[in-house]
Amino acid sequence: MSSEWPSFYPREIAVPPEDAVCSQGPFFRLVLSSPPQEHCFLSTHEEQPNRYKKCSGAALQNVYGASFFDNKVQAATIRDKFPDVLGERIVAKGTLVPEVGKMKQTFSPGHYTVWIRLNSAPINEFSTCE
């Protein structure tokens, strides 16, 4: 039987973390195209495969998830703060449901890491809002 989680998740640490909860609610995501496509919901690890080498602890767990925000202003601010990496991205809004995966508030208030289950990319629930 295959896992409900991507095969690239490490076995030596808990991913998603044990204290993550079912994804749920309205969120914003920085996406690469309008309308958003499946590739707009890749994990940080998939977008930057060597990023995990610079992380440890909770930050390492987060690399295997995708960043979402609970407000549009914060998403746009993060994009504008890192123009070399995120400058071409567009803010999209949508609703996460429990079937998508697990989530946890990480790094700062308003930022959430979401670990997305296999075959459950939330593209149908998101549209660009810029």
C-alpha positions in Angstrom: 0.0 0.0 0.0 1.4 3.5 -0.9 1.7 6.3 1.6 -0.7 9.2 1.7 2.4 11.5 1.9 5.0 12.1 -0.8 7.8 9.6 -1.0 10.5 12.3 -0.5 9.4 12.9 3.1 12.3 11.7 5.3 11.8 8.7 7.6 14.1 9.9 10.4 11.9 12.9 11.4 8.2 13.4 11.8 6.8 15.0 8.6 4.2 16.4 9.0 5.0 17.1 12.6 2.9 15.4 15.2 1.4 18.7 16.4 0.2 19.6 12.9 -3.6 19.8 12.5 -5.9 19.1 9.5 -5.7 21.9 7.0 -8.8 24.1 7.0 -9.8 27.6 6.3 -9.2 30.6 3.9 -5.5 31.1 3.0 -3.3 33.0 0.5 -0.4 31.4 -1.5 2.2 33.0 -3.7 1.8 31.2 -7.1 3.6 31.2 -10.4 0.7 31.5 -12.8 -2.8 32.8 -13.2 -4.9 30.7 -12.9 -2.8 28.6 -10.4 -1.6 25.3 -11.7 -0.5 22.1 -9.8 3.2 23.3 -9.9 2.1 26.3 -7.8 1.6 24.1 -4.8 4.9 22.3 -4.6 6.8 22.0 -1.3 9.9 24.1 -0.6 11.9 20.9 -1.0 10.5 20.3 -4.5 11.2 23.9 -5.5 14.6 24.1 -3.9 15.9 20.5 -3.5 19.0 21.4 -1.6 17.4 23.7 0.9 17.1 21.0 3.5 20.9 20.9 3.8 20.8 24.3 5.5 18.1 23.4 8.0 17.7 21.5 11.2 14.9 20.8 13.7 11.5 22.4 13.0 12.9 24.3 10.0 13.8 21.0 8.4 10.3 19.7 8.9 9.0 22.9 7.2 11.1 22.4 4.1 8.9 19.5 3.2 5.7 21.6 3.3 4.4 24.6 1.4 4.0 28.2 2.7 0.6 29.7 3.0 -0.6 33.0 4.7 -3.7 33.9 6.5 -3.8 37.4 5.0 -3.2 38.9 1.6 -1.0 41.8 2.8 1.5 39.5 4.5 1.8 37.3 1.4 2.5 40.4 -0.8 4.9 41.7 1.8 6.9 38.5 1.9 7.0 38.5 -1.9 8.2 42.1 -2.0 10.9 41.4 0.7 12.5 38.6 -1.4 12.2 39.9 -5.0 15.1 37.6 -6.3 13.2 34.5 -5.2 9.5 35.5 -5.1 9.3 38.6 -7.2 7.4 37.0 -10.1 4.8 35.4 -7.9 1.1 36.4 -7.7 -1.1 36.3 -4.6 -3.8 33.7 -4.9 -6.7 33.1 -2.4 -8.5 29.9 -1.7 -9.8 27.5 1.0 -7.9 24.6 2.4 -10.0 21.6 3.5 -8.9 18.7 5.8 -8.4 16.3 2.8 -5.6 18.5 1.5 -3.2 17.7 4.4 -1.9 18.9 7.7 -0.9 22.5 8.7 0.9 24.3 11.4 1.6 28.0 12.2 5.3 28.4 11.6 8.0 31.1 11.6 5.8 34.1 12.3 2.1 34.9 13.0 0.1 34.6 9.8 2.5 32.1 8.2 1.5 28.5 7.9 3.3 25.4 6.6 1.0 23.0 4.9 2.1 19.4 4.2 0.0 18.4 1.2 -1.2 14.8 0.8 -0.6 12.9 -2.5 -3.2 13.6 -5.1 -4.8 16.4 -3.2 -3.3 19.6 -4.6 -5.8 22.4 -3.8 -5.6 24.1 -7.3 -9.4 23.9 -7.8 -10.0 25.9 -4.6 -7.5 28.8 -5.4 -7.7 31.7 -7.8 -5.4 34.7 -8.1 -6.5 37.9 -6.4 -4.1 40.5 -7.8 
